[in-house]
Amino acid sequence: MGALSSLASIGLNLALAQQASQRQSSDVNAERDRQIRAIRQRDEEERRQQQDELRRRLATQRARAGAAGVGGGGSADAVLRGLIEEADATEQARAAASGLRISDIRRSASRSRQNNLLDLAGGAGSSALSALGRRSGSLISLLDL
């Protein structure tokens, strides 16, 4: 009968550990999602600011070209294209950097969840063996019960 109470105790401990692991995993996922949302929101705000700045710079360049009497074509267009290409390159670099940060966050969350599962599995096995060992003073097989 003692073996059954030990097994019940082991089962209860395992269920509680599994619940704790699921809560931890849920917390890890929530934190991961929060960090990714923050990165995306920051990127969107920076993109809007960059577009506003580009519009101002383009308007300034057009005004200068118009004032100089070279409003259309040639070098004025080349300057405008250069500003647009510069803005595009900046946006691509920011998107790549954000993608790397998001990938790092996801990898870190995945590692944390894996460690939680390994801790759960290791803890359950050792608690089962120690409970059975305490019962008889030595380790016994579950088949002997």
C-alpha positions as CSV (number, residue, x, y, z in Angstrom):
1,M,0.0,0.0,0.0
2,G,2.9,2.3,0.7
3,A,4.0,1.9,-2.9
4,L,0.6,3.2,-4.1
5,S,0.8,6.2,-1.9
6,S,4.4,6.9,-3.2
7,L,3.1,6.6,-6.8
8,A,0.2,8.9,-6.0
9,S,2.6,11.4,-4.5
10,I,4.9,11.1,-7.5
11,G,1.9,11.6,-9.8
12,L,0.8,14.7,-7.9
13,N,4.3,16.2,-7.9
14,L,4.6,15.5,-11.6
15,A,1.2,17.2,-12.3
16,L,2.1,20.2,-10.2
17,A,5.5,20.5,-11.9
18,Q,3.9,20.2,-15.3
19,Q,1.4,23.0,-14.5
20,A,4.3,25.2,-13.3
21,S,6.2,24.4,-16.5
22,Q,3.2,25.4,-18.6
23,R,2.8,28.7,-16.7
24,Q,6.5,29.4,-17.2
25,S,6.2,28.6,-20.9
26,S,3.2,30.8,-21.2
27,D,5.0,33.6,-19.4
28,V,8.0,33.2,-21.8
29,N,5.7,33.3,-24.8
30,A,4.0,36.5,-23.5
31,E,7.3,38.2,-22.9
32,R,8.5,37.2,-26.4
33,D,5.4,38.5,-28.0
34,R,5.6,41.8,-26.0
35,Q,9.2,42.4,-27.1
36,I,8.4,41.6,-30.7
37,R,5.5,44.0,-30.6
38,A,7.7,46.7,-29.2
39,I,10.3,46.2,-31.9
40,R,7.7,46.4,-34.6
41,Q,6.0,49.5,-33.1
42,R,9.4,51.2,-32.9
43,D,10.2,50.3,-36.5
44,E,6.8,51.6,-37.7
45,E,7.3,54.9,-35.9
46,E,10.9,55.2,-37.2
47,R,9.6,54.4,-40.7
48,R,7.0,57.2,-40.5
49,Q,9.6,59.7,-39.3
50,Q,11.9,58.7,-42.1
51,Q,9.2,59.2,-44.7
52,D,8.3,62.6,-43.3
53,E,12.0,63.6,-43.3
54,L,12.3,62.3,-46.9
55,R,9.3,64.3,-48.0
56,R,10.8,67.5,-46.5
57,R,14.2,66.8,-48.0
58,L,12.7,66.2,-51.5
59,A,10.6,69.4,-51.2
60,T,13.7,71.3,-50.2
61,Q,15.7,70.0,-53.1
62,R,12.9,70.7,-55.6
63,A,12.6,74.2,-54.3
64,R,16.4,74.7,-54.6
65,A,16.3,73.3,-58.1
66,G,13.4,75.6,-59.1
67,A,15.1,78.6,-57.6
68,A,18.2,77.8,-59.6
69,G,16.2,77.5,-62.7
70,V,16.8,73.8,-63.2
71,G,13.5,72.5,-62.1
72,G,13.2,69.4,-64.2
73,G,15.5,66.7,-65.4
74,G,19.2,66.1,-65.2
75,S,21.1,66.7,-62.1
76,A,18.0,67.7,-60.1
77,D,16.4,64.4,-60.7
78,A,19.6,62.6,-59.9
79,V,19.8,64.3,-56.5
80,L,16.2,63.4,-55.8
81,R,16.8,59.7,-56.8
82,G,19.8,59.7,-54.5
83,L,17.8,60.8,-51.5
84,I,15.2,58.2,-52.2
85,E,17.8,55.4,-52.6
86,E,19.5,56.5,-49.4
87,A,16.1,56.3,-47.5
88,D,15.4,52.9,-49.0
89,A,18.9,51.6,-47.9
90,T,18.3,52.9,-44.4
91,E,14.9,51.2,-44.3
92,Q,16.3,47.9,-45.5
93,A,19.1,48.1,-42.9
94,R,16.6,48.8,-40.1
95,A,14.4,46.0,-41.2
96,A,17.3,43.5,-41.3
97,A,18.5,44.6,-37.8
98,S,14.9,44.2,-36.5
99,G,14.6,40.8,-38.1
100,L,17.8,39.7,-36.4
101,R,16.6,41.0,-33.0
102,I,13.3,39.2,-33.4
103,S,15.0,36.0,-34.4
104,D,17.2,36.3,-31.3
105,I,14.2,36.8,-29.1
106,R,12.5,33.8,-30.6
107,R,15.6,31.6,-30.2
108,S,16.0,32.7,-26.6
109,A,12.3,32.0,-25.8
110,S,12.6,28.5,-27.4
111,R,15.7,27.7,-25.4
112,S,14.0,28.8,-22.2
113,R,11.0,26.6,-22.9
114,Q,13.3,23.6,-23.8
115,N,15.2,24.2,-20.5
116,N,11.8,24.2,-18.6
117,L,10.9,20.9,-20.2
118,L,14.2,19.4,-19.4
119,D,14.0,20.6,-15.8
120,L,10.5,19.1,-15.6
121,A,11.6,15.7,-17.0
122,G,14.8,15.6,-14.9
123,G,13.0,16.6,-11.7
124,A,10.1,14.1,-12.2
125,G,12.5,11.2,-12.8
126,S,14.7,12.0,-9.8
127,S,11.7,12.6,-7.5
128,A,10.2,9.2,-8.5
129,L,13.4,7.4,-7.9
130,S,14.0,9.1,-4.6
131,A,10.5,8.4,-3.4
132,L,10.7,4.7,-4.3
133,G,14.2,4.5,-2.7
134,R,13.0,6.0,0.6
135,R,10.2,3.5,0.8
136,S,12.5,0.4,0.9
137,G,15.9,1.8,1.6
138,S,17.1,0.9,-1.9
139,L,15.9,1.5,-5.4
140,I,13.4,-1.0,-6.7
141,S,11.8,-1.5,-10.1
142,L,8.3,-0.4,-10.7
143,L,7.6,-3.9,-12.0
144,D,8.3,-5.2,-8.4
145,L,5.4,-3.2,-7.0
